[in-house]
Each structure stands twice: as C-alpha cells, then as structure tokens.
C-alpha cells in the first residue's frame, strides 16, 4: 500500500505532463495544418485560379472582339462605320452573367493605326463603359483588316473580376475559421475544394466550348512541346491533325508549318507558306500567336487564317500588271522598270548591256489584208519564236503594237547582234497556214554607253528606222560609244505608216 501511493503520484504527475505535451503536439499539428492549408492557398490555389480567370477573360474578350473585324472596311462611310462600331461595342458591353446579372466586359477601348487604316485620324477611336474598373482583367486584342489581314488597331477589354471571385468564393473567410475550428475548417476546406474543382471543370468546359466554336483554326501548344495538345474542329480539319499515342496532335501539314519560324511574341502575325495537305497546291496562312497560361501551363494560342486564295489573286494581279495579255510577254511598264534596274547595275559594276528593238515589217498591211485576227496570230507566233531564241537571263517584251524589245544583260554589241540575227532568221522561216501570208522583222541593236534610258532606247530606235529605210528584213547595230544626234528629225508620219 505504501509503495502503491508513490507509484500513483508519479503516474498522475507523468499523466498531467503528458496531457500538456499532447495538447502542445496537437496544437502544433493544428498550427502546421493551418499553415499548410494557408500556404497551399496562397502559393498554389490562388495563383492557379487567377491564371485561369485571366485565361477565361482573355479568350472571352477575343471571341467577342473577333466580330468587329468584319466591320473594318475602308470603303464604308467613316460616320456609318463609327456608328456600327458603337453599336457592336454596346452589344458586347451588355453581355451579362445569367446568374449574377453582372457585365462580363465592363469597358472597351478602340485605337487604330491611321497610317495604315486610312480614315480621319482619331475618328474611330472609342472608349465605352465604366471609367473605373478595379482589379479588372485587361486584354489587348489585335484588330486586322478583313481583306488583307493587316494589323490596323488594338481593342483593349477590361473584363469583370467576377471571373476570379466566382472561382475563389469564400475561401478567405473559411481560412479565418480554420484557426478556431481546425477539423470543421478542414472538412469545409475539402468541401470548398471540391466545389472549386467543379467550377474549374465548368470553366474549362466553357472555355473548350468557346474554343471549339471558333470558325477559324485555333491550336494550344505548351511552350516546351513540339506539337499542339489541343485544337478545335476547324484546325483539325484544316491541318488534318490526328492524335498520337502520347496524346499530342500531329500531321504532315503541322510539321511543315512548324518547320518555319512561327510567331512567338504577343500580337505578332506572319504569313507562312506550307505544304503537307492532300491538295496539290501550296497553302498560305496568316498565323498569329498569343502567349497565355492555360490551366497554369505556359502555352501559346496559335490562330490560323487561310489566305491561299488571296495570295493566288495577288499573284494573278501581279502577273497581269507586268504581262501583255495577247502575247504573254512582259509589257512596256515592266520592260522600262527592268531596263532601269539593269542600267543601274551596268553603271555600278561596269559590265556590258545591250538591247534589241524590232518590229514586224508592213504589219498594217497584214491587218488590212488578212484581218486583225490573223494579225494577232502573227504577234503570238512571233512572240513564241522570240522566246525560243534568247537566253534565260534575257528579258523580252512587247514594247507596243507590233514592236518588241529584248534586254540582254552582260551582252556586248556583237553578241546582241548575233541574237538579233537569229531572231530575224527564225521569224523569216516561219511557215504560215494562211496562203499569201509572210512576215519579217527589222531591228536595231544598241549597247549601253552610260547614257540615260531614253537616250539608250533612242539609239536602238534610230537603228530600227535605218533598217526600215534600208529595205526591211534586216538588223542594224549602233557603233559602240556613238549616240546618234538627237537634233535629227524623227521619221515622218508617212514613214511610220510604211513600217
């Protein structure tokens, strides 16, 4: 009995100390749990939710602003265009959250580059909506001309912070209750986490819906990945993308497109020519790239606009501006531009340059006798013969009417005369299907000696007239270094008619 009482006293003493230690341990554990939860919120959840909200705001703003580009037509009346822009911006500002009735976009500013978009400076700059928008998400969306896709302005959208508020909910208040009610707070935090994850999934589903509904190809690619991990229906169809075993998207068209330097800076656009599709022709696309964080992953949003037809039309127009429609040779405009360039090169590097100027003898008689249709056939046939007699570096074109000009870089007077004689002999040997039809040419050859373009061609033109006066069907060359006297009167009207 005497031994038992001291043992009980020691047990009570150890028990009280143990309870204190256990309380301290649980208190420390609760504090560590609170700090862990708070740290997880401030270091992981809050930045992730903010990045997600900012991504949603950016994509929503971009999808809303996209429709403005269809209005940007320089041929429209500026006042009507301003009214249309005001109406479009007003409809965007009226877009609300169905549950909270709060405007998604609270303010929009439009600014244009009037050096490119040629309307009165400042006439289309607009700033609508709330003047004060605290903690709004700011997204700057580039505006492109609907026809040539040139960057003409920027739309700045201030999106409601409701995106972030909807995601964060009442976690801040919850964390205060965690201090006193750690277990309850832990359960509540778990409940809220589940709730927020559900909202994140809903947000991602909404973003995917906007992404998929875009009528133009769009792709998402992580910065450290070589292939996109997500693409909308338009992009999969346009680039013929297929999913790989590792979950990425790939195709021959994407590899060819990615082999060129895609834009990487915010708002940068680039015209890219690529292959890899089943169609035979090359494709042109206007590619834009916007850096963004998607679900916390540094990525870039790649947008594509097919401009193949526009490029084809541009090539056709460019060819038409330099080509004679009847003969297929270069026209007078291109000949003069090219000759001016060759003269500049000849003056700079001191290499020879020569020209041949010739026309068909008595071509008016051919038209009067056989008709203009036969005359056109003669011009086409002579053009084909001309192209077969010159080098690849030589440039041949229709100077006007029945007159032709050949530019011969790196050729002196002797070499040019040989080419001219070859052309003359080839034309004279053409067999015509029309009975009684015959065609010959007369020409003048000149070598550049430092004179101007007009004086250079005048040398060849005077030699051409001398060939006409000497009986036609012949080539005459101007002596090197001699420019005929410009005071001599040109051929009379009767002489011109006799050509």
Secondary structure, DSSP 8 states (H G I E B T S, - for coil): -HHHHHHHHHHHHHHHHHHHHHHHHHHHHHHHHHHHHHHHIIIIIHHHHHHHHHHHHHHHHHHHHGGGGGG--TTS-HHHHHHHHHHHHHHHHT-B-TTT--BSEEEEEEEE-TTTS-S-TTSS-EEEE-S--TT-EEEEEEEE-TTT--EEEEEEEEE-THHHHHHHTTHHHHHHHHHH-HHHHHHHHHHHHHHHHHHHHHHHHHHHHHHHH-SS-EEEEETT-SS-SEE-HHHHHHHT-EE-TTS-EE-HHHHHHHHS----STTEEEEEEE--SSSSS-EEEEEEEEEEEETTEEEEEEEEEE-HHHHHHHHHHHHHHHB-TTT-SB-HHHHHHHHHHHHHHHHHH---EEEEEEEETTHHHHHHHH-HHHHHHHHHHHHHHHHHTS-SS-EEEEEETTEEEEEEET--HHHHHHHHHHHHHHHHT---SSTT----EEEEEEE--S--HHHHHHHHHHHHHHHHHTTSS-EEE--TT----TTS----HHHHHT-
